[in-house]
Amino acid sequence: MLDLVKQFAPSYKDLPINIYQFSQKFRDEARPTGGLLRTREFVMKDGYSFHVDENDLLETFNKYKQAYLNIFAKFGLTTFSVEADSGAIGGNLSYEFMTETDVGEDTAVICECGYRANLEKAEFVRNNINLKEEILPMKIVSQPEWVETMEDNIKHYGKTKEYYLKNVVYKDIDGTVVIGVIRGDLSINPAKLAKVYKAKGVLEPATDEDLVKMGTKSGWVHCWGHKAVYVGDLSLKTVHNFIGGQKEKTTDSINVNYGRDFECQFLGDIAEAREGDLCPKCQKHQLQFKKCIENGHIFNIGYVYSDPMDANFVDKDGTLKNIYMASYGIGIARAVSTIVEIHHDEKGIIWPSNIAPFDIHLIGLDLTDEAIKKEATNLYELLLSKNIDVIFDDRDATAGEKFA
């Protein structure tokens, strides 16, 4: 779409431009599931807007956001927007539209203060563990060979998970090994890790074979020294005197402190929020998790594509400037599936009135009787005259077939 707009060589007078389409999409979906919720082929409504700058875009962006909420309300869905990770699309701001349901495979992280984000984006307040404790000299200590897992460490040293360093190894599509380093009680969110590292593709967990090539194995990965890119979480600054980091056959390190004893090439938020963590916005209430289905996504893309594609407009002063861009999408088939999940009973689907194909299903029985046929036809025509959508089953079929 950007290339299409580019061909018209727009000026500032032509912007903003809004384009939309309904089209089939095809995706190499790794885990198709849930009927129409996640498929390899689907129908999608796409929208695109093009602007002179971000201020101009935000007016349109917010209109789309409200329009999507209105659309989902007409679908009979109670939907809310959440901050989201832009992923491969790019840009610095995006929102997903979530509908709460037990069959949802997405997680919305919310707080009563109004903070809302998906799990790939959600931030939280990391609690300081022992920063008042004196920083001790790092030591290499004897350690039984059987100490490999987090549970082994807890059994051997007698301290809870947050006192240990944990490494998780991934591989980028170009083969680069990426090691996420984090506090032992937290888990790494691969989407956050990819964003901090600026991964070239989807990060995949390293295999045992990958670890062997690195000269290590599961449970023995070091926090420094491997031929890899190290990405640390902000939690590394919440503990003094970590345990671990340089596991060998019969030794490991203790009193390890970030910044003094090791540093990562990247440091940022790579931890996955947990239910009950402190909200980053109000810093008063605990985060709650809601299972949801995502039905739409809007992206403030900015110059991500217009810059490399030289997609420009002529500004007031006659100079060429990059077009500022956003995109918007609703998964039509997924929305239909969500409606079915929300609106049904033991007898089947209950379509909300706004999207039901007809308002009334009129079934004619014993239509060989002219008097009955006349009454049924008169009723059908009366309903039509009142602008009521009716499907009239006047087939030559049994009552059982018509009620089925």
CORPE-V603020 format. One line per field, one symbol per residue. ss: DSSP state (H for helix, E for strand, - for the rest). phi: phi as a letter, one per 30 degrees, with the letter a starting at -180 (. if undefined). psi: psi as a letter, one per 30 degrees, with the letter a starting at -180 (. if undefined). Layout:
BEGIN
ss=???
phi=???
psi=???
END
This chain:
BEGIN
ss=-HHHHHH---E-----EEEEEEEEEE------E----E--EEEEEEEEEEE--HHHHHHHHHHHHHHHHHHHHH----EEEEE---HHH---EEEEEEEE-----EEEEE-----EEE------E-------------EEEE-------HHHHHHHH---HHHEEEEEEEE-----EEEEEEE----E-HHHHHHHH------EE--HHHHHH---------------EEEEEHHHH----EE-------EEEEEE-E---E---EEE--E------E-------E-EEEEEEEEEEEEEEE---------EEE-----EEE-EEEEEEEEHHHHHHHHHHH-EE--EE----------EEEE------HHHHHHHHHHHHHHHH----EEEE-----HHHHH-
phi=.ddddeddhdcdddcdccbbacadcbbdddbdaiicdbbdbacbccbbbbbdaddddeddedddeddddddddddicdbbcbdbddhddjjcaabcccbdadddccbccbbddjdbadddcecaddddcadddddcddbcbdaedddbcdddddddcicdeddcdbcbcbbddcjddbcdcadddccdceddeddddiddaddceddeddddddibaejcdddajddaccbccdddccbciecjjbdbebbacbhcbdjccabcdbbadbcddcdjdddddchbcddccbdbcdcaabbddicecdddchcbbcdediddbddcbbbbbbddddddddedddcabdckdcdeedbddbdbccccchdddedddddddddedddddcicdbccdcddbddddddd
psi=eeeeeeffillfffklkkkllklkkkkikfiklhcgejlfklkkjkkkkkleaeeeeeeeeeeeeeeeeeeeeffgkjklkkklkfbfellgklkljkkkkffkglkkjllfffkkllfffkllkkkkehffkkklkkkklkkkffjeleeeeeeefgllefflkkkkklklfgfkkkjkklkffllkjeeeeeeefhlfakkkkkleeeeeffgalkfgklflflilkkjllfffggkkhlkafhkaegllklhkkkeeflllekkajgkklkkflkkfefhelkklkkklkkflkkkjebgeeeefghjlljlegflklkkklllkkkjeeeeeeeeeeeilaffakjkkeffkflekjjkklhffjeeeeeeeeeeeeeeefghkkkkjjglilleeeef.
END
